[in-house]
Amino acid sequence: MAALPCAHGNGSLTCGFLVLDKPAGLSSHACVSKVRRAYGLKRVGHGGTLDPAVTGVLPIALGPATRLLPYLRSDKTYRGVVQLGVRTDSDDLEGSRLAELTVPVLSSTELEQALEAFRGEIQQRPPAVSAVHVNGERAYKLARAGVELDLPPRAVTIHRLDLRGWDPEQGQLELEVHCSSGTYIRSLARDLGETLGCGGCLAKLRRTEALGFQLEQSVSLEQLEAEPPQLLSPLDALQHLPRHQLASEDLAGWRCGRQQACEPAWASGSAVVVVNPDGNLAGMARVAEVGSLQPRLVIDAAG
């Protein structure tokens, strides 16, 4: 296993991202535990939790890269199957069935008209069985304890919502969804079913993109356990952000947390990737004021 170079006074260290193609049946936390064992590291974290039944892209950060997770892209893409005519308490087929209704005869045109209401910024009510906090408790814990919940809707954005297939005999439609962080595809399935007048829930879901990582970059659990792959560079994951390269004479000041002069066109508050003179990652900064960078994450801080 090769360690990817981040800035470090004593040489390279393990620092980077692994994209796991999460299998069904495992929690995101269990996947992190397997990565810890594979690489012999304690400092491992994931971005974008997936329910145990959901498969696909689970980005996992190792070493100092765990502190980069807040700087990654937050949007996600899913391929899912919606089962019409069924309502459940969890808004997916994993939950208890509350009602079964007849699915009306629907044309592709009628389905497209129904989907249009969910494109763009919408108000969405999270599922009762979700990780949303309610008075300091997770909603799923309260729901499983029999507490009736009426979670308030919140704003989410569905950037793209495409109908990929429709099986009228099974009452199932396949969707591709590109959405903002915090969007629940289970809620989308439920609300689409309500719009169509027959109820609906999520039958199957696979995430194909998250935090800027694609399914094509992923490895299976079997590949991970057979031979841990080389990690993806943190710099590749941060390509969407502006980059500032330190001059040799600025390196000591950066390591001590001093502000650095930067491109005056960058907007105040913007996140900026900072690299060493040799091109390796040195950390992250924010534009404190015009032409000035304030260090926020220094990977090889002095002292």
N, C-alpha and C positions, 0 to 999 in steps of 0.2 A: 504494500500500500504506500503510495507516495503522498506526502503532506504538501499541501499547497502553501506557497509563501505568502505570509502577511508580514508587515514590518515587525521586526523583533531584533533587539540588540544582540541576542545570542544566536541569531540565525533564523531558520524557518521554523514554523510551528503549524500544527494541524488547524486549519482555518478555512472553512468553505461550506458549500451546500451539497446536500444529497437530495435528489428527487426520487422519492419512493412511490412506486405504483402500489398503493395500499390495497391489499386484498380484502374481501368481505369477511366480516366476523371478528376483526381486530379493531381495538380502539386506537386512536392516534397516540395515546400515552404508551400503549403496549409496543407500538412501532418504534417510538423513541427509545424504549428500553432495549429493544433488539439492536438498534444502531449503536447505543452506548457499548454494548457487549462486543459488537463487531469491530469497533475502532478502539476500544479500551479507553474511552473518554467518559468523564462525568458531565462535562459541560456540553450538553446537547439539548436542543429545543426545536419545536415545530411551529410552522406558521399556517394558520387556517385549519382548525379542527374539522375532521370528517367523522360523521356518525359511523358506528361499527359496520352497518350494512352497506355503506357507500364505498365505492372503489375509486382508484385514480390518484391524481397528483397530490402528494403530501410533501411539501418542501420541508427539509430538516436542516437546521444549521448546527455546525460543529465548531467548538472552540470560540474564539472571539467573534465569529460570524453570528453568534446568537444575539449579539447587541445590534446587529444590522437589520434584524427583522422589521422594526418599525419604519425603516427607510425604503422597503421594497414596495412595488406596485401592490395595490390592495384589491384590484378587480379580479374576477374569477370567471371561468367558463365551464359549463356543465352540459352533458348529454343525459337526458332523463326520459322515462316513460311514465305517463300519467294514466292511471286507471280511472275511467269515468264510471259513475253509477255506484260508487262505494264511498261511504264516509267512515272515518275511523277517529279514535281519540288522539292519535298521534299524527294524523294527516299523512300516514304512509301505511303500507300493508303489514308493517311490523306490529301495529297497534290492534286494539280490540275494535271490531266492527260495530258501528253505531246504527247504520242504515244501509240498505241496498235498494237502489232505485233503477228504473228502466232508463236506458240511454236512448235519447231521441235519435231519429235519423238526421245525420249532420253531413252537410257537404263541406268540401275543403274551403269554399268561400265563406261559409258560416263560421267555421273554425278560425279562419284568418280574421274575421270581423271581431270575434270574441277575444282573440289574442291582442288585437290592437289596443284594447283598454289597459293592457299591462306593460306597454312599451313606454320608456322614458322614466321620469321620476313619479313614483306612486307611493301611496300609503299602504303599508303591509303589516298585518297583525302576526306576530311570531306564533309558532305552534305552542300549545300548552306544554308539550314534552320538548323542551328546548333548554339551552344553557342561560337564557335571559335571567337576570337577577330580579327577584321580587322580595322587597324588604330584607335584603341580605341573604336570601336563600335562592338556590337555583330553581327555576320553574319546574323542571322535570322531577325534582325531588318532591315538591309540593303536589304536583299532579299525580304522582304515583302513590302519595299518601292519601289521595282522595279529596284533596282541596280543589274546589272549582275555581278556575282562574279566568279572568277576563283581561288579557294582556292588551295594553293600548297599542294602536298602530304606530308605526314610525316610518320615516321617509327612507326609501331605498331607490336605487336607479337600475333599471333594466336597459342596458345599452343596446342589446340585440336579442330578439326573441324570434326564432325561426321554427316553423313546422317542418319536421323532417320525415314524418310518416304518420299514417292514420289507418288503423285497423278497425273498421266498423263492427266486425263480427265479435271481436274481443272488447270493443269499447276502449281501446288504448291508442294514445297518440304519443309520438316521440317528438321531443323538443330539444333544441339547442339554445342555451341561455348564456349570454355574456352579461354579467351584472356586477354591481358594487358589493363591497364587503358588507356583511350583515343581511344580505338577501337570503331568504329561506325558499328553496325550491319546493319544499313540502307545502308551504303557505301558498305558493303560486298554483300548485296542483289543486289544493282545496278551493281557492278562490275562483279558479277557472271552472271547476265543476259547479260552483254556485252560480256563476254567470250563465252557464249552459243549462241550468235548472235540474241537474241530475246528481250533483255532488261529485266529488273526485278526491283522489289521494295519489301519493307518489308510489309507483310500483318498483322502480329501479332508478339508480342514479350513479353516474360516473363523472368525476371531475377531470377535465382535460387540460386545464390551465389554472395556475394560481401563483400569485406574487411574481408574475413575470416568467415562470417556469412552465414548460410545455410537457405533455405526455411523452413526446419523442425523447426527452432527456431523462426519463425515469428508468429505474431498475426495479426488478422484481425482488420480493423477499428472498427467493431462492438464490438469486444472483448475489445479494448482499451477504447471505450466510455462507455461500461457497467461497467468495473472494471479494472483500470490500473494495469497491471501485475507487478510483481517484476522484476527489471531490471537485465540484464545479467552482470556478474562481469567484470570489466575492465581487470582483470588479465586473464580471459579466452580468451579475445579478443587479448591479447598480448603474447599468448603462443609460438608464432613463434620466439620470441626474447629471448636472454639470460637474466638471472635474477640475481640480486645481492641483498642479504639480509643484511641490516644494523645491526651491533652490537649495543647494548644499548649505549655504550660509543661514538658511531659515530653519533647518532641521532641528537644531538644539532648542530654539525658541518654541517651535511647535510641540516638542516633547515636554516642555515646561508649561504648556497651556497658554502661550502668548497669542494674541490676535495676529493675524496675517493679512497683508495687503492682497486684494484680489480684483477680479474683473469688475469695474464699476457698473456695468450694465446689469448685473445680477440683482434681483429684487430682494429687498430686506425680508428676512425670515426664511429665505430659500435654503434647502438642504444642499450641501455640496460635498462631493467625494474628494478626499485629500489623499494624494499619493506621494511617495518618497521620490527623491531624485532618480532612483533605480526603477521606478514604475510600480513598485509594490504598494499595497494598501497601507496608508498611515493612519487613517481614521475618517471621521465625519465632522463637518462643521456647519454652522448656520451663518448666513450673512447678517451680521449684527447691525451694520449700517452701510451706506454706500461705500464700496471699495474696501470693506473690512470683514474678515472672517473670524468668528469666535469658535474655538475648538469645542466640540460636544462629545466626541469619542476619540481618545488618543490610544491607539493599540499598544504602543511601546512608550508609555509615559515615563518621564525621568523620575527617579526616586521611588 
